[in-house]
Amino acid sequence: MKMAHVTIMTAHLDESAAFYEEIVGLRIERDMRSDSAHQIVFLTNAAGETCVELVKNEDAPYTGGGLLIGFEVEDAAAYREKLVDSGMQAGEMVFPNPHARFFCVKDPNGVEIQFVQEGIDE
């Protein structure tokens, strides 16, 4: 079974869409912000295999806690430095084993986003 998408209810749809485009590197696949009844944005990677669905819901937005979404990067240390240099708060680099490293940031909704580098040969 393949995961279709991860849905995040948000009171900050525009800021969330910008975060997943600019920070995570996804692109908008479907933009339904013009539908006042159901404002939704789907973002995917270039291959269309990763999908985040953002749904505007000011009455019951996700407020953080208990959820972590991980994205692969080629060089976690360099990516962390780039984000910190741009003014973003990033967690410390974590080395869970000799072949992986990661750090986390929070999206506009408080979702913890992990940027992980795996397959490191040391």
Phi, psi and chi 1 to 4 in degrees:
 res  aa     phi    psi   chi1   chi2   chi3   chi4
   1 MET       -  138.9 -171.9  175.1  -55.3      -
   2 LYS  -109.4  138.2  176.5 -178.1  167.1 -174.1
   3 MET   -71.5  131.3 -178.3 -174.9  -61.3      -
   4 ALA   -80.1  -46.7      -      -      -      -
   5 HIS  -170.2  166.4   57.4  -91.8      -      -
   6 VAL  -111.5  130.0  171.0      -      -      -
   7 THR  -106.3  133.4  -59.6      -      -      -
   8 ILE  -123.2  119.2  -58.2  169.0      -      -
   9 MET   -78.6  132.2  -58.0  -63.9 -175.8      -
  10 THR  -141.7  144.8  178.9      -      -      -
  11 ALA   -90.8   -7.3      -      -      -      -
  12 HIS  -121.5   63.6  -47.0  -73.9      -      -
  13 LEU   -62.8  -47.5 -174.7   57.2      -      -
  14 ASP   -64.5  -44.8  -67.3  -25.8      -      -
  15 GLU   -64.8  -38.3  -63.9   90.9  -20.6      -
  16 SER   -67.3  -44.0  -64.9      -      -      -
  17 ALA   -61.0  -42.5      -      -      -      -
  18 ALA   -63.4  -40.7      -      -      -      -
  19 PHE   -60.0  -49.5  174.1   88.5      -      -
  20 TYR   -70.1  -25.9  -75.0   94.5      -      -
  21 GLU   -77.0  -54.0  -85.8 -170.3  -64.0      -
  22 GLU   -80.2  -39.6  -63.0  164.8   13.5      -
  23 ILE   -91.6  -45.0  -56.0  -58.1      -      -
  24 VAL   -86.1  -27.9  177.4      -      -      -
  25 GLY    90.2   17.6      -      -      -      -
  26 LEU   -83.5  164.8  -58.6  179.2      -      -
  27 ARG  -121.4  151.2   62.4  176.6  172.2   77.8
  28 ILE   -72.8  122.1  -66.5  177.0      -      -
  29 GLU   -93.4  -44.4  172.6  137.9  -31.5      -
  30 ARG  -136.9  130.9  -82.7 -170.8  -56.7  179.7
  31 ASP  -122.9  109.0 -168.9  -22.9      -      -
  32 MET  -114.2   32.7  -59.4  171.2   -5.7      -
  33 ARG   -67.7  -20.9  -76.5 -179.0  -91.3 -164.6
  34 SER   -76.8  -12.5   61.5      -      -      -
  35 ASP   -85.5  100.1 -179.3  -13.1      -      -
  36 SER   -62.0  -24.4   60.7      -      -      -
  37 ALA   -80.2  -33.4      -      -      -      -
  38 HIS  -141.4   81.6  -57.3  -73.0      -      -
  39 GLN   -82.2  114.0  -67.5 -173.9    2.1      -
  40 ILE  -138.1  142.8  -58.8  170.0      -      -
  41 VAL  -130.0  127.9  176.1      -      -      -
  42 PHE  -104.2  129.9  -75.1   92.2      -      -
  43 LEU  -122.4  139.7  -61.3  105.5      -      -
  44 THR  -135.4  165.9   65.2      -      -      -
  45 ASN   -80.7  176.6   67.3  -11.6      -      -
  46 ALA   -59.1  -34.2      -      -      -      -
  47 ALA   -84.1   -7.5      -      -      -      -
  48 GLY    73.9   15.8      -      -      -      -
  49 GLU   -95.5  -13.8   58.9 -156.7   11.5      -
  50 THR  -115.3  129.8  -62.8      -      -      -
  51 CYS  -137.7  128.0 -173.7      -      -      -
  52 VAL  -114.9  128.1  173.1      -      -      -
  53 GLU  -107.5  123.1  175.0 -171.3   30.6      -
  54 LEU  -106.8  126.5  -58.5  170.5      -      -
  55 VAL  -121.2  123.3  177.9      -      -      -
  56 LYS   -71.2  123.0 -174.5  168.4 -174.3  175.0
  57 ASN  -150.9   90.9 -173.3  -24.6      -      -
  58 GLU   -72.6  -20.2  -67.2  177.5  -12.4      -
  59 ASP   -80.8  -29.3  -64.2  -32.1      -      -
  60 ALA  -145.2   59.6      -      -      -      -
  61 PRO   -74.6  155.1   30.3  -35.7      -      -
  62 TYR   -67.8  136.4  178.6   78.7      -      -
  63 THR  -118.6   15.5   56.2      -      -      -
  64 GLY    93.8  158.1      -      -      -      -
  65 GLY   101.7  128.3      -      -      -      -
  66 GLY    78.7    9.0      -      -      -      -
  67 LEU  -137.6  133.8  177.2   64.6      -      -
  68 LEU  -136.5  131.3 -177.7  144.0      -      -
  69 ILE  -117.6  124.9  -57.3  172.6      -      -
  70 GLY  -103.6  140.3      -      -      -      -
  71 PHE  -127.5  138.1  -67.0   93.6      -      -
  72 GLU   -79.5  140.3  -69.7 -178.1   14.5      -
  73 VAL  -131.0  157.5  -67.1      -      -      -
  74 GLU   -72.9  -39.5  -75.4 -171.8   32.9      -
  75 ASP  -139.0   97.4 -175.2  -24.1      -      -
  76 ALA   -62.1  -41.4      -      -      -      -
  77 ALA   -63.4  -45.1      -      -      -      -
  78 ALA   -66.5  -38.7      -      -      -      -
  79 TYR   -68.3  -39.7 -160.1   66.5      -      -
  80 ARG   -61.0  -45.5 -177.0 -176.3 -179.3  -77.2
  81 GLU   -60.6  -42.2 -175.9  175.6  -34.7      -
  82 LYS   -60.2  -45.2  175.1 -176.2  170.2 -177.2
  83 LEU   -67.6  -41.9  -66.7 -178.3      -      -
  84 VAL   -63.3  -43.4  168.6      -      -      -
  85 ASP   -61.7  -27.8  -72.5  -11.4      -      -
  86 SER   -84.7   -0.3   73.6      -      -      -
  87 GLY   100.0    2.1      -      -      -      -
  88 MET   -82.4  143.0  179.0  164.9  -92.5      -
  89 GLN   -81.2  127.2  -75.4 -169.1  -47.8      -
  90 ALA  -129.0  142.4      -      -      -      -
  91 GLY   -69.1  170.2      -      -      -      -
  92 GLU   -67.5  155.8  -65.8  -60.9  -43.8      -
  93 MET   -70.6  135.1 -169.1   66.0   66.9      -
  94 VAL  -116.2  137.8  177.0      -      -      -
  95 PHE  -119.5   84.1  -56.6   87.1      -      -
  96 PRO   -70.5  -23.2   27.0  -33.9      -      -
  97 ASN  -160.2  170.9   65.0   61.0      -      -
  98 PRO   -66.1   -9.4  -17.7   27.7      -      -
  99 HIS  -112.1    8.0  -53.4  -71.8      -      -
 100 ALA  -148.6  153.7      -      -      -      -
 101 ARG  -151.3  152.6   63.5 -178.6   62.4  139.9
 102 PHE  -157.6  165.8   68.5   84.9      -      -
 103 PHE  -145.5  166.7   69.4   95.8      -      -
 104 CYS  -128.8  152.0  -65.2      -      -      -
 105 VAL  -132.7  171.2  -59.9      -      -      -
 106 LYS  -113.1  138.9  -68.0 -158.9 -176.2 -116.6
 107 ASP   -79.4  176.3   83.8   -9.9      -      -
 108 PRO   -60.0  -12.7  -26.7   36.1      -      -
 109 ASN  -101.3   -3.5  -50.6  -70.8      -      -
 110 GLY    92.6    3.7      -      -      -      -
 111 VAL   -70.3  131.6  175.7      -      -      -
 112 GLU   -79.5  123.6 -164.4  162.7    3.1      -
 113 ILE  -112.1  123.4  -56.3  -60.8      -      -
 114 GLN  -103.1  134.9  179.3 -173.9   76.1      -
 115 PHE  -111.6  112.9  -66.5  101.0      -      -
 116 VAL  -117.3  139.7   62.0      -      -      -
 117 GLN  -114.9  122.7  175.5 -174.6   -4.1      -
 118 GLU  -120.6  167.8  -63.6 -176.9  -72.1      -
 119 GLY    76.3   27.6      -      -      -      -
 120 ILE   -76.6  128.2  -60.4  167.9      -      -
 121 ASP   -95.5  114.7  -65.5  -35.6      -      -
 122 GLU  -121.6      -  -68.6 -165.1   58.2      -
